[in-house]
């Protein structure tokens, strides 16, 4: 799977992809225009093979992480037709490795309390639930999950190098 950092010219496609996956909870274009250039963050996307070749491929996955001692997974999404092939897991792994490489001491995220698929993905990576934000979303609570270096396969690999 090939991931590449997003570029300023990607903002409109990212906003469309985000809206397809998250509907009313998606970020508006203006937020994506800032996100693609914001310092201290990394957004990675996966594209399908473009057809014809000189055009842009379709965005099939998108994830982001904010760096710092307490890093944060900002978003992760895979197009519906491309799910359950390991793309989400690989993307999360890349974001986690980047956060450790940038000096994170722990990684946090918020996930819908009803979002069981996403919670399983995060649990597989070693995240555990550490809190709950009531009514964080218009129709749901958020669970706060945390990854400690000792629970992270990506961190163990880094230490062995
Ligand atoms: C959550 C999400 C990112 C997962 O993406 P994904 O690409 O399907 O993730 P993976 O393929 O790595 O894992 C999903 C499941 O497929 C399984 N899987 C992975 N590769 C597989 C393969 N080759 N064959 C069969 N199953 C496979 C995984 O074991 C996992 O199973 P589980 O959920 O029972 O544990 C995706 O469902 C999504 O975009 N959801 C909507 C947006 C969302 O909720 N994002 C999180 C916001 S906090």
Backbone and ligand atoms as CSV (ligand in chain L), in Angstrom:
chain,resi,resn,atom,element,x,y,z
A,1,UNK,N,N,0.854,-1.199,0.000
A,1,UNK,CA,C,0.000,0.000,0.000
A,1,UNK,C,C,0.887,1.245,0.000
A,2,UNK,N,N,0.584,2.201,-0.917
A,2,UNK,CA,C,1.401,3.414,-0.966
A,2,UNK,C,C,0.643,4.593,-0.369
A,3,UNK,N,N,1.231,5.156,0.679
A,3,UNK,CA,C,0.655,6.348,1.301
A,3,UNK,C,C,1.485,7.542,0.871
A,4,UNK,N,N,0.841,8.679,0.667
A,4,UNK,CA,C,1.624,9.891,0.417
A,4,UNK,C,C,1.052,11.045,1.225
A,5,UNK,N,N,1.940,11.966,1.654
A,5,UNK,CA,C,1.436,13.132,2.387
A,5,UNK,C,C,0.526,13.955,1.482
A,6,UNK,N,N,-0.504,14.549,2.037
A,6,UNK,CA,C,-1.404,15.378,1.234
A,6,UNK,C,C,-0.683,16.658,0.827
A,7,UNK,N,N,-1.179,17.272,-0.272
A,7,UNK,CA,C,-0.611,18.521,-0.778
A,7,UNK,C,C,-1.725,19.561,-0.800
A,8,UNK,N,N,-1.356,20.872,-0.839
A,8,UNK,CA,C,-2.388,21.916,-0.844
A,8,UNK,C,C,-3.433,21.685,-1.938
A,9,UNK,N,N,-3.017,21.221,-3.103
A,9,UNK,CA,C,-3.975,21.003,-4.202
A,9,UNK,C,C,-4.973,19.888,-3.946
A,10,UNK,N,N,-4.791,19.113,-2.870
A,10,UNK,CA,C,-5.694,17.995,-2.577
A,10,UNK,C,C,-6.941,18.415,-1.802
A,11,UNK,N,N,-6.975,19.640,-1.273
A,11,UNK,CA,C,-7.993,20.007,-0.274
A,11,UNK,C,C,-9.421,19.698,-0.739
A,12,UNK,N,N,-9.756,20.044,-1.979
A,12,UNK,CA,C,-11.142,19.855,-2.434
A,12,UNK,C,C,-11.493,18.365,-2.500
A,13,UNK,N,N,-10.541,17.544,-2.961
A,13,UNK,CA,C,-10.814,16.103,-3.029
A,13,UNK,C,C,-10.950,15.508,-1.629
A,14,UNK,N,N,-10.142,15.998,-0.710
A,14,UNK,CA,C,-10.202,15.484,0.669
A,14,UNK,C,C,-11.554,15.837,1.292
A,15,UNK,N,N,-12.018,17.055,1.039
A,15,UNK,CA,C,-13.310,17.476,1.595
A,15,UNK,C,C,-14.432,16.602,1.029
A,16,UNK,N,N,-14.371,16.293,-0.269
A,16,UNK,CA,C,-15.415,15.442,-0.882
A,16,UNK,C,C,-15.372,14.030,-0.298
A,17,UNK,N,N,-14.149,13.500,-0.139
A,17,UNK,CA,C,-13.997,12.153,0.431
A,17,UNK,C,C,-14.529,12.128,1.870
A,18,UNK,N,N,-14.153,13.138,2.633
A,18,UNK,CA,C,-14.569,13.240,4.041
A,18,UNK,C,C,-16.102,13.276,4.141
A,19,UNK,N,N,-16.727,14.049,3.234
A,19,UNK,CA,C,-18.192,14.173,3.251
A,19,UNK,C,C,-18.848,12.833,2.906
A,20,UNK,N,N,-18.242,12.085,1.974
A,20,UNK,CA,C,-18.812,10.772,1.611
A,20,UNK,C,C,-18.778,9.820,2.801
A,21,UNK,N,N,-17.664,9.868,3.570
A,21,UNK,CA,C,-17.511,8.916,4.687
A,21,UNK,C,C,-18.271,9.390,5.926
A,22,UNK,N,N,-18.168,10.673,6.257
A,22,UNK,CA,C,-18.672,11.141,7.554
A,22,UNK,C,C,-19.982,11.937,7.476
A,23,UNK,N,N,-20.474,12.195,6.253
A,23,UNK,CA,C,-21.754,12.904,6.115
A,23,UNK,C,C,-21.763,14.212,6.883
A,24,UNK,N,N,-22.766,14.431,7.745
A,24,UNK,CA,C,-22.879,15.724,8.430
A,24,UNK,C,C,-21.740,16.020,9.415
A,25,UNK,N,N,-20.981,14.990,9.804
A,25,UNK,CA,C,-19.861,15.225,10.727
A,25,UNK,C,C,-18.564,15.588,9.996
A,26,UNK,N,N,-18.600,15.625,8.653
A,26,UNK,CA,C,-17.371,15.910,7.888
A,26,UNK,C,C,-16.909,17.336,8.135
A,27,UNK,N,N,-15.606,17.571,7.941
A,27,UNK,CA,C,-15.065,18.933,8.048
A,27,UNK,C,C,-15.349,19.684,6.756
A,28,UNK,N,N,-15.683,20.979,6.842
A,28,UNK,CA,C,-15.902,21.761,5.622
A,28,UNK,C,C,-14.589,22.012,4.874
A,29,UNK,N,N,-14.726,22.422,3.614
A,29,UNK,CA,C,-13.551,22.658,2.759
A,29,UNK,C,C,-12.539,23.589,3.418
A,30,UNK,N,N,-13.018,24.642,4.077
A,30,UNK,CA,C,-12.094,25.622,4.678
A,30,UNK,C,C,-11.184,24.950,5.709
A,31,UNK,N,N,-11.720,23.982,6.442
A,31,UNK,CA,C,-10.907,23.278,7.444
A,31,UNK,C,C,-9.842,22.424,6.733
A,32,UNK,N,N,-10.233,21.785,5.631
A,32,UNK,CA,C,-9.257,20.986,4.876
A,32,UNK,C,C,-8.191,21.870,4.251
A,33,UNK,N,N,-8.588,23.074,3.786
A,33,UNK,CA,C,-7.595,23.977,3.186
A,33,UNK,C,C,-6.530,24.360,4.209
A,34,UNK,N,N,-6.938,24.514,5.464
A,34,UNK,CA,C,-5.955,24.810,6.517
A,34,UNK,C,C,-5.173,23.555,6.886
A,35,UNK,N,N,-5.895,22.427,6.952
A,35,UNK,CA,C,-5.260,21.187,7.424
A,35,UNK,C,C,-4.096,20.756,6.535
A,36,UNK,N,N,-4.235,20.918,5.212
A,36,UNK,CA,C,-3.184,20.438,4.312
A,36,UNK,C,C,-1.890,21.244,4.445
A,37,UNK,N,N,-1.952,22.414,5.073
A,37,UNK,CA,C,-0.748,23.237,5.198
A,37,UNK,C,C,-0.328,23.453,6.645
A,38,UNK,N,N,-1.101,22.929,7.590
A,38,UNK,CA,C,-0.830,23.227,8.999
A,38,UNK,C,C,0.475,22.570,9.449
A,39,UNK,N,N,1.314,23.303,10.187
A,39,UNK,CA,C,2.526,22.687,10.714
A,39,UNK,C,C,2.182,21.741,11.870
A,40,UNK,N,N,3.088,20.821,12.142
A,40,UNK,CA,C,2.903,19.949,13.305
A,40,UNK,C,C,1.868,18.858,13.109
A,41,UNK,N,N,1.489,18.635,11.863
A,41,UNK,CA,C,0.510,17.588,11.567
A,41,UNK,C,C,0.960,16.834,10.322
A,42,UNK,N,N,0.508,15.609,10.208
A,42,UNK,CA,C,0.773,14.835,8.987
A,42,UNK,C,C,-0.528,14.174,8.549
A,43,UNK,N,N,-0.935,14.448,7.314
A,43,UNK,CA,C,-2.077,13.746,6.720
A,43,UNK,C,C,-1.552,12.878,5.587
A,44,UNK,N,N,-1.958,11.619,5.591
A,44,UNK,CA,C,-1.550,10.683,4.538
A,44,UNK,C,C,-2.785,10.216,3.789
A,45,UNK,N,N,-2.654,10.060,2.478
A,45,UNK,CA,C,-3.770,9.502,1.724
A,45,UNK,C,C,-3.311,8.330,0.866
A,46,UNK,N,N,-4.269,7.527,0.484
A,46,UNK,CA,C,-4.063,6.429,-0.460
A,46,UNK,C,C,-4.969,6.715,-1.640
A,47,UNK,N,N,-4.395,6.585,-2.850
A,47,UNK,CA,C,-5.185,6.804,-4.066
A,47,UNK,C,C,-5.263,5.523,-4.867
A,48,UNK,N,N,-6.342,5.382,-5.607
A,48,UNK,CA,C,-6.426,4.276,-6.559
A,48,UNK,C,C,-5.539,4.608,-7.752
A,49,UNK,N,N,-5.197,3.601,-8.548
A,49,UNK,CA,C,-4.461,3.836,-9.794
A,49,UNK,C,C,-5.326,4.718,-10.686
A,50,UNK,N,N,-4.791,5.879,-11.140
A,50,UNK,CA,C,-5.626,6.759,-11.962
A,50,UNK,C,C,-5.889,6.163,-13.342
A,51,UNK,N,N,-7.034,6.449,-13.864
A,51,UNK,CA,C,-7.447,5.950,-15.181
A,51,UNK,C,C,-8.191,7.063,-15.899
A,52,UNK,N,N,-7.665,7.690,-16.988
A,52,UNK,CA,C,-6.359,7.436,-17.590
A,52,UNK,C,C,-5.215,7.868,-16.684
A,53,UNK,N,N,-3.989,7.375,-16.946
A,53,UNK,CA,C,-2.861,7.502,-16.010
A,53,UNK,C,C,-2.479,8.922,-15.622
A,54,UNK,N,N,-2.665,9.906,-16.532
A,54,UNK,CA,C,-2.196,11.262,-16.191
A,54,UNK,C,C,-3.178,12.036,-15.317
A,55,UNK,N,N,-4.333,11.463,-15.041
A,55,UNK,CA,C,-5.306,12.142,-14.176
A,55,UNK,C,C,-5.020,11.777,-12.713
A,56,UNK,N,N,-5.761,12.407,-11.794
A,56,UNK,CA,C,-5.590,12.086,-10.367
A,56,UNK,C,C,-6.404,10.827,-10.040
A,57,UNK,N,N,-5.857,9.958,-9.195
A,57,UNK,CA,C,-6.606,8.774,-8.767
A,57,UNK,C,C,-7.699,9.168,-7.782
A,58,UNK,N,N,-8.542,8.214,-7.463
A,58,UNK,CA,C,-9.614,8.461,-6.490
A,58,UNK,C,C,-9.035,8.273,-5.082
A,59,UNK,N,N,-9.417,9.142,-4.147
A,59,UNK,CA,C,-8.962,8.978,-2.760
A,59,UNK,C,C,-9.674,7.756,-2.175
A,60,UNK,N,N,-8.893,6.788,-1.682
A,60,UNK,CA,C,-9.561,5.631,-1.072
A,60,UNK,C,C,-9.312,5.535,0.442
A,61,UNK,N,N,-8.356,6.276,0.934
A,61,UNK,CA,C,-8.164,6.303,2.388
A,61,UNK,C,C,-7.445,7.583,2.781
A,62,UNK,N,N,-7.724,8.037,3.990
A,62,UNK,CA,C,-7.167,9.301,4.465
A,62,UNK,C,C,-7.038,9.239,5.980
A,63,UNK,N,N,-5.863,9.618,6.483
A,63,UNK,CA,C,-5.667,9.642,7.928
A,63,UNK,C,C,-4.772,10.800,8.312
A,64,UNK,N,N,-4.887,11.269,9.555
A,64,UNK,CA,C,-4.057,12.382,9.998
A,64,UNK,C,C,-3.662,12.236,11.456
A,65,UNK,N,N,-2.495,12.800,11.780
A,65,UNK,CA,C,-2.015,12.785,13.169
A,65,UNK,C,C,-1.446,14.160,13.497
A,66,UNK,N,N,-1.715,14.633,14.710
A,66,UNK,CA,C,-1.135,15.874,15.208
A,66,UNK,C,C,0.003,15.521,16.156
A,67,UNK,N,N,1.164,16.149,15.962
A,67,UNK,CA,C,2.344,15.788,16.739
A,67,UNK,C,C,2.421,16.562,18.057
A,68,UNK,N,N,3.253,16.058,18.956
A,68,UNK,CA,C,3.476,16.693,20.252
A,68,UNK,C,C,3.720,15.594,21.258
A,69,UNK,N,N,4.037,15.964,22.505
A,69,UNK,CA,C,4.223,14.927,23.536
A,69,UNK,C,C,2.965,14.077,23.689
A,70,UNK,N,N,1.805,14.730,23.575
A,70,UNK,CA,C,0.533,14.006,23.542
A,70,UNK,C,C,0.013,14.112,22.119
A,71,UNK,N,N,0.411,13.159,21.272
A,71,UNK,CA,C,-0.021,13.192,19.867
A,71,UNK,C,C,-1.486,12.808,19.789
A,72,UNK,N,N,-2.106,13.165,18.653
A,72,UNK,CA,C,-3.536,12.850,18.499
A,72,UNK,C,C,-3.819,12.359,17.089
A,73,UNK,N,N,-4.498,11.217,17.003
A,73,UNK,CA,C,-5.000,10.767,15.700
A,73,UNK,C,C,-6.193,11.667,15.375
A,74,UNK,N,N,-6.099,12.437,14.270
A,74,UNK,CA,C,-7.091,13.462,13.966
A,74,UNK,C,C,-8.253,12.913,13.154
A,75,UNK,N,N,-7.945,11.981,12.274
A,75,UNK,CA,C,-8.992,11.341,11.473
A,75,UNK,C,C,-8.420,10.083,10.858
A,76,UNK,N,N,-9.298,9.142,10.571
A,76,UNK,CA,C,-8.911,7.982,9.767
A,76,UNK,C,C,-10.165,7.458,9.087
A,77,UNK,N,N,-10.066,7.224,7.796
A,77,UNK,CA,C,-11.236,6.772,7.037
A,77,UNK,C,C,-10.793,6.021,5.796
A,78,UNK,N,N,-11.548,4.987,5.471
A,78,UNK,CA,C,-11.304,4.191,4.269
A,78,UNK,C,C,-12.616,4.176,3.489
A,79,UNK,N,N,-12.545,4.345,2.154
A,79,UNK,CA,C,-13.746,4.313,1.329
A,79,UNK,C,C,-14.469,2.989,1.543
A,80,UNK,N,N,-15.786,3.044,1.538
A,80,UNK,CA,C,-16.581,1.870,1.898
A,80,UNK,C,C,-16.195,0.639,1.068
A,81,UNK,N,N,-15.974,0.847,-0.233
A,81,UNK,CA,C,-15.697,-0.308,-1.113
A,81,UNK,C,C,-14.299,-0.879,-0.899
A,82,UNK,N,N,-13.457,-0.197,-0.110
A,82,UNK,CA,C,-12.074,-0.671,0.074
A,82,UNK,C,C,-11.811,-1.165,1.502
A,83,UNK,N,N,-12.872,-1.311,2.288
A,83,UNK,CA,C,-12.673,-1.700,3.694
A,83,UNK,C,C,-12.418,-3.200,3.840
A,84,UNK,N,N,-11.925,-3.571,5.015
A,84,UNK,CA,C,-11.676,-4.974,5.393
A,84,UNK,C,C,-10.641,-5.641,4.495
A,85,UNK,N,N,-9.652,-4.831,4.083
A,85,UNK,CA,C,-8.512,-5.372,3.340
A,85,UNK,C,C,-7.209,-4.989,4.027
A,86,UNK,N,N,-7.325,-4.433,5.212
A,86,UNK,CA,C,-6.111,-4.085,5.955
A,86,UNK,C,C,-5.620,-2.664,5.740
A,87,UNK,N,N,-6.303,-1.886,4.885
A,87,UNK,CA,C,-5.812,-0.524,4.599
A,87,UNK,C,C,-5.876,0.349,5.850
A,88,UNK,N,N,-6.995,0.298,6.571
A,88,UNK,CA,C,-7.142,1.112,7.783
A,88,UNK,C,C,-6.061,0.773,8.805
A,89,UNK,N,N,-5.805,-0.503,8.976
A,89,UNK,CA,C,-4.779,-0.938,9.926
A,89,UNK,C,C,-3.396,-0.435,9.549
A,90,UNK,N,N,-3.086,-0.520,8.247
A,90,UNK,CA,C,-1.767,-0.068,7.789
A,90,UNK,C,C,-1.623,1.441,7.924
A,91,UNK,N,N,-2.693,2.149,7.589
A,91,UNK,CA,C,-2.666,3.612,7.679
A,91,UNK,C,C,-2.460,4.048,9.132
A,92,UNK,N,N,-3.194,3.418,10.038
A,92,UNK,CA,C,-3.055,3.749,11.462
A,92,UNK,C,C,-1.621,3.475,11.928
A,93,UNK,N,N,-1.080,2.359,11.472
A,93,UNK,CA,C,0.280,2.001,11.854
A,93,UNK,C,C,1.297,3.060,11.399
A,94,UNK,N,N,1.110,3.587,10.175
A,94,UNK,CA,C,1.995,4.654,9.658
A,94,UNK,C,C,1.891,5.913,10.517
A,95,UNK,N,N,0.657,6.276,10.893
A,95,UNK,CA,C,0.453,7.498,11.681
A,95,UNK,C,C,1.069,7.349,13.069
A,96,UNK,N,N,0.905,6.160,13.649
A,96,UNK,CA,C,1.475,5.892,14.977
A,96,UNK,C,C,2.998,5.958,14.922
A,97,UNK,N,N,3.585,5.321,13.907
A,97,UNK,CA,C,5.053,5.326,13.781
A,97,UNK,C,C,5.561,6.759,13.625
A,98,UNK,N,N,4.832,7.575,12.854
A,98,UNK,CA,C,5.240,8.973,12.660
A,98,UNK,C,C,5.182,9.731,13.985
A,99,UNK,N,N,4.139,9.480,14.784
A,99,UNK,CA,C,4.001,10.181,16.076
A,99,UNK,C,C,5.153,9.829,17.014
A,100,UNK,N,N,5.498,8.550,17.104
A,100,UNK,CA,C,6.638,8.157,17.958
A,100,UNK,C,C,7.925,8.796,17.448
A,101,UNK,N,N,8.099,8.775,16.107
A,101,UNK,CA,C,9.332,9.339,15.523
A,101,UNK,C,C,9.446,10.833,15.823
A,102,UNK,N,N,8.303,11.518,15.986
A,102,UNK,CA,C,8.296,12.960,16.292
A,102,UNK,C,C,8.329,13.218,17.798
A,103,UNK,N,N,8.537,12.181,18.594
A,103,UNK,CA,C,8.757,12.372,20.022
A,103,UNK,C,C,7.540,12.249,20.918
A,104,UNK,N,N,6.466,11.653,20.426
A,104,UNK,CA,C,5.277,11.508,21.273
A,104,UNK,C,C,5.581,10.631,22.488
A,105,UNK,N,N,4.928,10.976,23.608
A,105,UNK,CA,C,5.030,10.141,24.812
A,105,UNK,C,C,3.776,9.290,24.974
A,106,UNK,N,N,2.708,9.700,24.318
A,106,UNK,CA,C,1.455,8.928,24.287
A,106,UNK,C,C,0.651,9.450,23.104
A,107,UNK,N,N,-0.270,8.620,22.614
A,107,UNK,CA,C,-1.111,9.025,21.480
A,107,UNK,C,C,-2.576,8.867,21.890
A,108,UNK,N,N,-3.366,9.910,21.627
A,108,UNK,CA,C,-4.780,9.917,22.015
A,108,UNK,C,C,-5.668,9.980,20.767
A,109,UNK,N,N,-6.931,9.649,20.936
A,109,UNK,CA,C,-7.929,9.872,19.888
A,109,UNK,C,C,-9.317,9.849,20.503
A,110,UNK,N,N,-10.257,10.406,19.746
A,110,UNK,CA,C,-11.668,10.332,20.121
A,110,UNK,C,C,-12.387,9.501,19.082
A,111,UNK,N,N,-13.276,8.647,19.536
A,111,UNK,CA,C,-14.011,7.785,18.617
A,111,UNK,C,C,-15.465,7.723,19.078
A,112,UNK,N,N,-16.378,7.607,18.118
A,112,UNK,CA,C,-17.797,7.487,18.470
A,112,UNK,C,C,-18.010,6.267,19.359
A,113,UNK,N,N,-18.813,6.445,20.409
A,113,UNK,CA,C,-19.109,5.318,21.298
A,113,UNK,C,C,-19.786,4.196,20.518
A,114,UNK,N,N,-20.557,4.561,19.469
A,114,UNK,CA,C,-21.230,3.531,18.665
A,114,UNK,C,C,-20.337,3.009,17.530
A,115,UNK,N,N,-19.146,3.555,17.363
A,115,UNK,CA,C,-18.269,3.185,16.238
A,115,UNK,C,C,-17.436,1.947,16.535
A,116,UNK,N,N,-18.098,0.796,16.506
A,116,UNK,CA,C,-17.407,-0.429,16.950
A,116,UNK,C,C,-16.285,-0.855,16.010
A,117,UNK,N,N,-16.486,-0.665,14.684
A,117,UNK,CA,C,-15.426,-1.051,13.730
A,117,UNK,C,C,-14.152,-0.274,14.022
A,118,UNK,N,N,-14.321,1.027,14.185
A,118,UNK,CA,C,-13.156,1.870,14.438
A,118,UNK,C,C,-12.516,1.502,15.782
A,119,UNK,N,N,-13.339,1.244,16.800
A,119,UNK,CA,C,-12.767,0.884,18.112
A,119,UNK,C,C,-11.948,-0.402,18.023
A,120,UNK,N,N,-12.443,-1.374,17.234
A,120,UNK,CA,C,-11.673,-2.621,17.080
A,120,UNK,C,C,-10.322,-2.346,16.426
A,121,UNK,N,N,-10.351,-1.478,15.414
A,121,UNK,CA,C,-9.097,-1.107,14.724
A,121,UNK,C,C,-8.097,-0.537,15.736
A,122,UNK,N,N,-8.574,0.369,16.571
A,122,UNK,CA,C,-7.691,1.020,17.538
A,122,UNK,C,C,-7.236,0.033,18.617
A,123,UNK,N,N,-8.134,-0.837,19.037
A,123,UNK,CA,C,-7.753,-1.828,20.061
A,123,UNK,C,C,-6.670,-2.762,19.531
A,124,UNK,N,N,-6.815,-3.142,18.249
A,124,UNK,CA,C,-5.777,-4.011,17.651
A,124,UNK,C,C,-4.413,-3.333,17.685
A,125,UNK,N,N,-4.396,-2.005,17.553
A,125,UNK,CA,C,-3.127,-1.262,17.578
A,125,UNK,C,C,-2.608,-1.050,19.000
A,126,UNK,N,N,-3.413,-1.404,20.014
A,126,UNK,CA,C,-2.960,-1.288,21.403
A,126,UNK,C,C,-3.621,-0.180,22.198
A,127,UNK,N,N,-4.538,0.604,21.558
A,127,UNK,CA,C,-5.233,1.683,22.282
A,127,UNK,C,C,-6.201,1.085,23.311
A,128,UNK,N,N,-6.350,1.790,24.435
A,128,UNK,CA,C,-7.355,1.405,25.430
A,128,UNK,C,C,-8.218,2.624,25.773
A,129,UNK,N,N,-9.446,2.362,26.200
A,129,UNK,CA,C,-10.374,3.451,26.542
A,129,UNK,C,C,-9.969,4.052,27.893
A,130,UNK,N,N,-9.816,5.394,27.918
A,130,UNK,CA,C,-9.441,6.055,29.177
A,130,UNK,C,C,-10.463,7.097,29.612
A,131,UNK,N,N,-11.494,7.330,28.797
A,131,UNK,CA,C,-12.486,8.322,29.207
A,131,UNK,C,C,-13.639,8.388,28.227
A,132,UNK,N,N,-14.614,9.230,28.577
A,132,UNK,CA,C,-15.815,9.368,27.750
A,132,UNK,C,C,-16.247,10.826,27.764
A,133,UNK,N,N,-16.581,11.395,26.594
A,133,UNK,CA,C,-17.125,12.759,26.532
A,133,UNK,C,C,-18.588,12.660,26.142
A,134,UNK,N,N,-19.432,12.997,27.082
A,134,UNK,CA,C,-20.885,12.921,26.859
A,134,UNK,C,C,-21.298,13.886,25.752
A,135,UNK,N,N,-22.129,13.416,24.829
A,135,UNK,CA,C,-22.706,14.246,23.763
A,135,UNK,C,C,-21.655,15.005,22.951
A,136,UNK,N,N,-20.495,14.427,22.756
A,136,UNK,CA,C,-19.427,15.072,21.982
A,136,UNK,C,C,-19.871,15.236,20.532
A,137,UNK,N,N,-20.555,14.238,20.004
A,137,UNK,CA,C,-21.128,14.329,18.657
A,137,UNK,C,C,-22.613,14.683,18.812
A,138,UNK,N,N,-23.218,15.145,17.697
A,138,UNK,CA,C,-24.618,15.560,17.791
A,138,UNK,C,C,-25.507,14.402,18.248
A,139,UNK,N,N,-25.115,13.167,17.937
A,139,UNK,CA,C,-25.983,12.026,18.231
A,139,UNK,C,C,-25.273,10.908,18.989
A,140,UNK,N,N,-24.130,11.229,19.615
A,140,UNK,CA,C,-23.380,10.140,20.259
A,140,UNK,C,C,-22.351,10.713,21.237
A,141,UNK,N,N,-21.928,9.870,22.183
A,141,UNK,CA,C,-20.795,10.221,23.049
A,141,UNK,C,C,-19.498,9.879,22.313
A,142,UNK,N,N,-18.389,10.444,22.790
A,142,UNK,CA,C,-17.071,10.039,22.287
A,142,UNK,C,C,-16.353,9.253,23.377
A,143,UNK,N,N,-15.652,8.214,22.967
A,143,UNK,CA,C,-14.720,7.545,23.882
A,143,UNK,C,C,-13.345,8.126,23.616
A,144,UNK,N,N,-12.590,8.348,24.682
A,144,UNK,CA,C,-11.209,8.796,24.533
A,144,UNK,C,C,-10.321,7.558,24.681
A,145,UNK,N,N,-9.467,7.344,23.689
A,145,UNK,CA,C,-8.580,6.181,23.743
A,145,UNK,C,C,-7.136,6.656,23.750
A,146,UNK,N,N,-6.283,5.842,24.381
A,146,UNK,CA,C,-4.880,6.226,24.572
A,146,UNK,C,C,-3.979,5.057,24.218
A,147,UNK,N,N,-2.878,5.371,23.567
A,147,UNK,CA,C,-1.857,4.359,23.271
A,147,UNK,C,C,-0.575,4.710,24.017
A,148,UNK,N,N,-0.108,3.770,24.828
A,148,UNK,CA,C,1.156,3.944,25.551
A,148,UNK,C,C,2.271,3.317,24.709
A,149,UNK,N,N,3.475,3.866,24.797
A,149,UNK,CA,C,4.571,3.277,24.014
A,149,UNK,C,C,4.729,1.776,24.255
A,150,UNK,N,N,4.556,1.347,25.493
A,150,UNK,CA,C,4.786,-0.061,25.825
A,150,UNK,C,C,3.766,-0.987,25.167
A,151,UNK,N,N,2.614,-0.434,24.725
A,151,UNK,CA,C,1.560,-1.263,24.119
A,151,UNK,C,C,1.597,-1.199,22.600
A,152,UNK,N,N,2.590,-0.505,22.036
A,152,UNK,CA,C,2.581,-0.220,20.603
A,152,UNK,C,C,3.642,-1.019,19.855
A,153,UNK,N,N,3.208,-1.835,18.903
A,153,UNK,CA,C,4.156,-2.602,18.095
A,153,UNK,C,C,5.116,-1.658,17.369
A,154,UNK,N,N,4.605,-0.521,16.883
A,154,UNK,CA,C,5.453,0.418,16.138
A,154,UNK,C,C,6.570,0.966,17.024
A,155,UNK,N,N,6.264,1.176,18.299
A,155,UNK,CA,C,7.262,1.720,19.213
A,155,UNK,C,C,8.327,0.669,19.518
A,156,UNK,N,N,7.895,-0.572,19.677
A,156,UNK,CA,C,8.860,-1.640,19.979
A,156,UNK,C,C,9.838,-1.785,18.826
A,157,UNK,N,N,9.310,-1.713,17.565
A,157,UNK,CA,C,10.194,-1.808,16.398
A,157,UNK,C,C,11.214,-0.684,16.419
A,158,UNK,N,N,10.748,0.535,16.747
A,158,UNK,CA,C,11.653,1.692,16.781
A,158,UNK,C,C,12.770,1.462,17.792
A,159,UNK,N,N,12.413,0.915,18.951
A,159,UNK,CA,C,13.416,0.692,19.993
A,159,UNK,C,C,14.450,-0.349,19.592
A,160,UNK,N,N,14.016,-1.320,18.800
A,160,UNK,CA,C,14.937,-2.388,18.426
A,160,UNK,C,C,15.970,-1.944,17.409
A,161,UNK,N,N,15.662,-0.851,16.677
A,161,UNK,CA,C,16.573,-0.433,15.616
A,161,UNK,C,C,17.896,0.079,16.131
L,1,LIG,C1,C,-12.669,2.160,10.766
L,1,LIG,C2,C,-12.118,2.011,9.335
L,1,LIG,C3,C,-11.113,3.143,9.081
L,1,LIG,C4,C,-11.407,0.654,9.187
L,1,LIG,O1,O,-10.794,0.591,7.894
L,1,LIG,P1,P,-10.469,-0.826,7.192
L,1,LIG,O2,O,-9.589,-0.550,6.031
L,1,LIG,O3,O,-11.712,-1.577,6.940
L,1,LIG,O4,O,-9.622,-1.539,8.352
L,1,LIG,P2,P,-8.911,-2.967,8.285
L,1,LIG,O5,O,-9.183,-3.604,6.958
L,1,LIG,O6,O,-7.500,-2.778,8.692
L,1,LIG,O7,O,-9.667,-3.735,9.445
L,1,LIG,C5,C,-11.080,-3.919,9.420
L,1,LIG,C6,C,-11.453,-5.384,9.594
L,1,LIG,O8,O,-11.096,-6.085,8.410
L,1,LIG,C7,C,-10.315,-7.228,8.772
L,1,LIG,N1,N,-9.399,-7.499,7.659
L,1,LIG,C8,C,-8.244,-6.859,7.392
L,1,LIG,N2,N,-7.677,-7.381,6.283
L,1,LIG,C9,C,-8.504,-8.357,5.856
L,1,LIG,C10,C,-8.471,-9.243,4.775
L,1,LIG,N3,N,-7.473,-9.234,3.892
L,1,LIG,N4,N,-9.511,-10.103,4.632
L,1,LIG,C11,C,-10.538,-10.108,5.503
L,1,LIG,N5,N,-10.628,-9.291,6.572
L,1,LIG,C12,C,-9.623,-8.430,6.732
L,1,LIG,C13,C,-9.637,-6.823,10.030
L,1,LIG,O9,O,-9.181,-7.937,10.783
L,1,LIG,C14,C,-10.733,-6.086,10.716
L,1,LIG,O10,O,-11.658,-6.976,11.318
L,1,LIG,P3,P,-12.372,-6.628,12.706
L,1,LIG,O11,O,-13.005,-5.274,12.532
L,1,LIG,O12,O,-13.359,-7.721,12.886
L,1,LIG,O13,O,-11.290,-6.611,13.739
L,1,LIG,C15,C,-13.281,2.040,8.295
L,1,LIG,O14,O,-14.247,1.102,8.677
L,1,LIG,C16,C,-13.946,3.394,8.156
L,1,LIG,O15,O,-13.463,4.246,7.384
L,1,LIG,N6,N,-15.063,3.613,8.870
L,1,LIG,C17,C,-15.818,4.851,8.769
L,1,LIG,C18,C,-15.042,6.020,9.313
L,1,LIG,C19,C,-14.710,5.865,10.778
L,1,LIG,O16,O,-15.521,5.418,11.575
L,1,LIG,N7,N,-13.468,6.280,11.129
L,1,LIG,C20,C,-13.022,6.340,12.486
L,1,LIG,C21,C,-13.357,7.667,13.039
L,1,LIG,S1,S,-12.788,7.817,14.693
